[in-house]
Amino acid sequence: MPSNKPVTVFGPDFPFAYDDWLRHPAGLGALPRELLGAEVAIVGAGMAGLTAAHELMKLGLKPVVYEASRLGGRLRSQAFDGGHGVVAELGGMRFPRSGTAFFHYVDQLGLATRPFPNPLTPAAGCTVIDLEGRTHRARTLADLPPLFSEVAQAWADALEQGAGFGELQDALRERDVPRLKALWDRLVPLWDDRTFYDFVAQSRAFQRLSFHHREVFGQVGFGTGGWDSDFPNSMLEILRVVLTGCDENQHLVVGGVQQVPQGLWQHAPDAKSLTHWGAGTSLAQLNGGAPRPGVAAIARASHGQIDVTDVLGNTRRYPAVLVTCQSWLLTTQIAVEESLFSHKLWMALDRTRYMQSSKTFVMVDRPFWNDLKADGWPVMGMTLTDRLTRGTYLFDNGPDKPGVICLSYAWMSDALKMLPHPTARRVQLALSALKKIYPDVDIASHVIGDPISVSWEADPYFLGAFKGALPGHYRYNHRMVGHFMQDALPEAERGLFIAGDDVSFTPAWVEGAVQTALNAVAGMVRHLGGASHPDNPGPCEAWPGMGPVALGD
């Protein structure tokens, strides 16, 4: 009988219960008394860096945070001028409830969330699918022509036939580690070398259908919209997304997700949960109110210490350092001494492949899309199309408040089409495309304030939006994720840790950033002579028995 327990991001590669570890009253561990108050460096003030800094502070260390750009990383919520708190979510904007470690911090900070207006969800109200010049309106899948149901059923059948999806997800729901590992570890060598498109095209379910069905699947996709930009990626990566529920039951953070990293920066934990520090201690207070400048160099010093030099030439020495910036920056912007990582790990860091992404937002005077036409349908809906905009999302902040339209959310080649254009031109192009779908709707007349756009590949501190693992990259991921386990490393490679969603097996999802940050916390505590509490063993204790399956080199 199928399990009715919730799906969470529990592995599957390393099925460790981070949510349980975080909630345990014994805490995450303890450090030797003589190290309490010692400084450690955190490079990057995104979600990974501030998660780790927050937990290390609670354990009694003094995290010194460095940031080259702005606090929050790719959790970037930009307010519209005059919008009274109305924001554009330039980075992460939809967060699956299955990401229980991330929501641990959302709930801790008391932030409100609400369902994200994804296609064919109640939060979207109306979904409009426009393909090959034909437009369909729908509230549920049943409102669409049979073609779309055939595509959805073929995808479900392909997952079951090719991966035994139901049994695999039941094991994950039950958190049955031996069963989950046995099922997943068998799939790793079968699917690491094959692309997402290969999985779809070679499946029995899609082979009995037309090419047009695969086309529609790429344009409309499943859960969050079109996925053809991911067709070149390893099928393992896509399988993780659907297995762990990352593509469904997604929420937004009311007022902007940047409140989460900003909240961790300002948050003063209850004195009972702090070691060494007094009541009222926060990361902001320990860092004098602001992070230190960006990092220019990281080098080995004497007695196992590590020197961190910022862009102003100031060098400080630490017993341990955590780097959370995107891995390409370790060769293009930060002069990292080569011997700090093995050549195998450098290969993994260097071959990480980042995907492009662009978004264009406007603020509007009201959520006019809720106005009804004569046929009873709203004048506009969440829109998926093969036109330039690809995905258009509507954010209703209430009838008496300005709304927000994400005119275009595009990835890879669709994002690159926007790269040369200034924001005003991007808005013109998007409005022109949407006019062909909504010829009777004057979107421009509702626009107020200045539009906002982003191309993450053009940001010198990111060089892309998120990682997309190619076939054959599992071994690289394994090296990066497991780097927090440093007992067996040569002395010259110890003390420098890495974290971030691009280090994780779940890139593009903030849960990967949080989980790898918690791995780094455990590894750093161990490196400094501390340990997890015996009643609450952490990732270091769990890794030898349930770490990812190794594929031979």
N, C-alpha and C positions, 0 to 999 in steps of 0.2 A: 504494500500500500504506500503510495507516495507520501513523503513527509510534508507536513503543513507548517514546519518551522520556517522562519524568515531566511531568505538568501542574504549572505553577507560576503564581504571580500575576505574570505577565510582561505588563504592560499590562492590557487591550489598547489603552487610550487612549494611553498613553505607555509603549511597550514598551522600557523601560530595564532592564538587568540589574543590579539593586541588589545581588544576592548576589555576582556577580562583582566589582563595584566594591568591596564590603566586604572580599573575600578577597584583593584584589590586593596584592602585597608593597610596591608604591610608596605605599600609603596613599591617603587621600582628598584630599590637597592640601597646600599650604604657605601660610603667611602672611608678610607682611613682618616682618623681624627686630624692628623697633621696636614692633610690636604684640604680641609675645609677652608673656604675662602680663597682657594687658589684660582688663578685666572686660566681660562681656556678660550681659544679663539673660535668664533663662528663666522664663516665667510658666506655672506648672503643672508638677507633679512626677508626671505620669502617664507612660505608655510613650513618648509622643511627646517630651515635655519631657526625660525622662532619656536617651532615645536620643540626642537632639541634644546635650545637655549632655555626655554621655560622649564623643562623637566630637569635639566642640569642645575639650574638655579635652585629648584626645590630640594635637590640632593645636597646643596651646600657649596657648589662651585660658583665662580663669578664669570659668567660668559661675557666675553668682549665681542660685540657684534660689529662686523664690517659690512658696509653696503655701498655699492658703486652707483646705484640708480635711485630707486625709491623703495620704501618699506612696503612689503607685500608681494614683491616679485610678480608672478603672472596672476595673482589674485589682485587685479587692478580695477578698482571702481572709480570712474571719473565722473564727477558731478557736473551737470549742465549749469552754466551761469544763469542765475536767477531761477533755478528749478526747485529751490527749497528742498534739497536732499534727493532729487531725482537723479539717478545715475545711469551711466552706460557701463556695462560689464565688459571690459575690453579683453580680459583673459578668461579664466574659468567662470562659468555662469550657471551651470546646472550640475547638481551634486546628488548622486544616487544615495538613497537612504541606506543602501547596503554598505556604504563607507562608514562603518561604525566608529572607527578611531577618529576620523575627522569630526563626526558629529558629537563625539565626546567633548571636544573643545567648543563647538558651536553651542551646545547645551550648557557647558560650564560658564560661558560668557553671557548666557541668557538671551541669545539672539533669536529673533523670530524667523521662520521660514514658511514658504508656501509652495505648492506644486508648480513646477516649471511648465510653461505653455508649449509642450512638445506636440508634434502632430498627432491627431486622433486621440488626444487626451481631453478629459473634461476641462482642464485648465485652459486649453486652447479655444474651447467653445466650437469654433468652426475651423476646419482645415481645408485649404484649397490646394489641389494638385494640378499643376499645369505642365503637361508634357506634349511635345510635338504639336503645339498650337491648340490642344484640346484642354479645356478646363473643367475640373470636377470639384464639387463642394461636398464635404462630408463631416459628420460628427463622429461616426464610427466606421470601421472597415466595411460594415454591411452596406453603407451608403454608396460605396464605390462600385464600379463595374466589376464583374467576376474576375477579370484579369488580375486585379490587385489581391484578391483573396487567394488566387492560384499561386501567386508569387509568395505570399506570406506562408501558405501551407507548404510550399516546396522548400522554403528555408527551414521551417520546423522539421520537416522530414529529413532534409540533408543533415541537420545536426544530430538527429537520432540515428540515422543510418551510418553516418561516418564517425561519430564520436560516442555513441551510447549516452546521449545527453541527459536523458531522464534519470538513469541510474547514477550518473556522475553528479548531477545537481542534488539528488537525494542525499548522497554521501556528504556533500558540502553542507546542506541544510542541517543534517544531524551532527556535523562536525566529527564524523567518524574518520579519524586520521588514517588508520591502516587501510580502510577501504578506499578512501579518497586518493591516497598516495598510490595504491596499486592500480587504480583506474587511470589516473592522470599520468603517472610515470610511463605507462604503456603507450600513451598517445604522443609524448614528447618526441621520441625519435621518428614517429610516423609523420608528424605534421610540422616539425620545425623547418624542414627543407622545402615546404610547399607553400605557395601563395594562397591568399584568401580567394583570389579569382579561380585558381586551380581547384580549390575545394568546391566552389560553387559549380563551375563548369563541368567537372568530372563526376559530380554527384548524380546518382540515379534519378533523384527527384527533379533536378533541373534538366537532365539530358532528355527526359521525355517531353519537355516543353520547348518552346521556340526560343531563338536568340533574343527576341523582343522581351521575353520574360526576364532574362538576365539584365537587359538594358534597364528595364523598369526597376529591378531590384537595385541596380547601381544608383539610379537617380533618386529613388524614394526610400530604399533601404528598409530598415527595421528600427523601431524604437525612436531614435532621434533624427531620422531623416536619411538622406542619401549617403552611401558608403563607398561609392566607386573610387574615391580618392584613396581608400585603404586597400584597394584590390591588390597592389604590389606587396603588401605587408605579409608577414608570416601568419599562417592560419592560427598558430598557437595564440598569437596576440588577440585575435578576434574572438577565439573561443573563450579566452579568459574573461573578456568583456561581457559576453552574454551569460556565461556560466555564473559569474559573480553578481549579476543584476546591475551592472554599471549603466546599461542602456535603458533602464526603466525606473519608474518611481523616483524621478529626479525632482529636486527642490531648488529654489533660489533662496538667497538670504535677503530678507527685506532690508532695504537701505544700503545694500552692497556687501559683497563677500569680503572686501578688503577689511571690513570690521573684524574679521577673525584674526589675521596676523596683527593688526593694530591693537586688537584687544589683548592678545597674548603679550604684546610689548608693554602695555600699560597695566596689565592685571597684577594685583597684589594678592597672592594666594592666602588662604586662611593660615594663620600662624601655626596651627597644629600640623599643617602639611609641609612646613618649611623646616629644613635642617640648617643650623648655623645662623641664618639671617633672621632679623627681627620682623615684627608685624609691619606691614606697609611696604615691604620690599617688592620691587618690580624690576623687570629688565630695563625699563626706561630709567629708573632711579639708579641702578647699578652702572649704567652707561652714561650718566650725566645728561640724560634727556634725549640724546640722539646717537645713532650708530656712528662708528668711526668711518673715515673715507674708504673708498674701494681699495682692494688689495692689488699690489703690483708684483710682488714676489713672495715665494715660499721656499725656504731652504732649511736644510738640516744644520742645527747648531751642535754644541758640545753636550755630552752627557744625555743624549737621547732627546734633547729639547728641539723645538722647531721655531725658526724665526719667521715672522710675518711682517712684511714691509708694505706700508700703504702707499698710495699714489703721491703723497706729499713727502715721502722719504723717511717717515717714522718707522722704526723697527722695534717690535716687541717680541719677547721670547715666551714660549708656552710649552707646557708638558704634553699638550694634545691640541689638535686643530681639526675642525670639521669644515669641509668645503661642500657647499650646496648649490653653487652656480652651475649652469649648464656646462657639460664636460668640454665642449670645444673651447671654452674660454681659458682652460688650463694650458692650452698651447698658443692661443692667439692674443690673450690679454694679460694673463698672469704667468710670470716666469717661474714655473715650478721646477725645482731641481729634479732632474730625470730619475735619479736613484731613489726617490721617495716612493715610486711605484715600480712594480715589475714591468718588464717589457710586455708581458701578456696582458696586464691590466691597461697599460698605455694603448695597446691595440684596441681593446674594448672601448675605452674612452674616446679614442680618435675615430673609430668606425661607427659610433652612434650616429644615427641618421635622423635629422630633424625635419619635420613637416612644416610647410608654410601655412599661414592662416591670416585672413584679413576680415575685419568687421567694419561696418559703417552704420552709425546711429544718428537718428534725429529725435528731438523732443517735439511733441505736438501739443496743441492747446487742450485737447481732451481725447478720451478713447473713442473717437468717432467711428471706429470700425464696428462698434456694437449697434450702430444705427441699422434698422431693418429695411430691407428692400420690400417691394410689393409682394414678392413670393415668400416672404418670411425668413429668408436667409440674411445674415449680417452682410453689410456692404463689402466687408473684407475679412480675411481670416489668415491664420498662420499659413504661410505659403511655401510649398516645395515646387521647384521648377527646374527645367533644363536650361533656362535662360541665365544671363550673367549673374543674377542675384543668388541663385541656388536656394538659400534658405532665408526667409523673412519672418521675424518673430515680433509679436505684439505684446507689450507690457502695460497692463492696465493697473494704474495706481489708485483708482477710484474715480467716480464720475466728476468729482470736484477738483481733481488734480491733473496736472499735465501727464500725458502718457509718453511712452518711448517706443519707437520702432527701430529694431535692428533691420535696416533695409537689406543688408546683405551679410551673410556669414558664409565664407567660402574657404576652401582648403586647396593646397598644392597648386596645380596649374591655374585653377580658377582664381586663387589668391594672387598669383603672379601677374595676372592680367590687370590687377588694380595697383600693383607696386609703383609704376611710374607716375600715377595720378595724384594730385592734391585732393584734399577732402572734398572741396566743392565739386570737383569734376566727378568724383566717386558718387556723390549724391545725385548728380545729374544723370549719370549712367544707370544707377539703380532705379530712379524714378521713371526713366524712359522704358526700362524693361518691365516695370510693374504696370505702367500705363497700358501695355499690351494685354495684360491679364485683367486689369480693372479699368476699362476705358471710360467708365462713368464716374470714377472716384478721383477727386482732385486732392491727392495726398499733399501736394506742395502747399496748398492754401492753409493747411493746418500746422505746418512746421513753424516753430518758434525757436529763437535762440540760435546759437552756432552748432553745426553738426560736429560729430566726433568720429574719428576713424583710427584704425591701427593696422599696421602690417608688421607682424612679429619678426619676420625674417629681416626687416630693415633696422630693427633695434640692436645696436652694437652690444648690448648686454645680454641678448638672448639668441639672436641669429636664427630664430625659428620659434614655432609655438610649442611643439612637443615632439617627443621621440616617436618614431614609427619603425619598429623592428622589422628588418628584412629577413627573408628565409636564411637560415644558417646563423642567425644572431643569438640563438639561445645560449651558446657557450659564453658569448660576450656578456650577456645579462647575468649569467651565473657568476662570473668573475666579479662583476660590479656589486651585485646584491650580497654576495658572501664576503666582501672585503672587510666588513666589520669584525669578522672572526680573525684576529691577528696573532693568536698564540703561536702559530706555525710559521709566521713570516720571519724573514731575516730582520735583525734589529734595525737595519737601515730603512726598512719599509714600515715600521710601526709608528703609531701615534698620529698619522694623518688619515682621517676618515672621510667618507663621501656619502652623500644622501641627496635625495630629490626624486621627483617622479621619473626622471630619465634614468636614474639608477635602478628603479624598481622594475618589476615584471608588468606593471600596469601604468605605462606612460599615458599622459594626458589626463589622468585622474588624480585628484589631490590626495586620495587615500594612499597612493603609492609614495607620495612625498612624506606623509605622516608616518607610514610604516617604516620606511627606510631611515627616517630621523630617529625613530624609537630604537631601531637596530643600532644606530650610531651611538645613542645614549648608553645602551647596554655595553657596547664594545669599548667605549671610552671609560666607563666606570671600571670595567675589567682591566683595561690597560693601566689605569691609575692605582690598581691594587684593591679595588672594591669588588663587590659582588651583589647579585640579586639576593633578596630575602629567601631563605629555604622554603617558606610557605608560598612564595610567589616567584617561581623560577622564570627567567626571562628568555629572550631570543638566544643568548649565548648558550644557555643550558639546553634549549630545545633543538638547536641547529644540528648537532651530530646525529640525532635520531630521526629528524623529520625534514632536514634540509632538501633542497632541490636535487633531483636525480642528476648525476654527472654523465655527460656524454664524452667519450674519448676524443682527444685531440688528434 
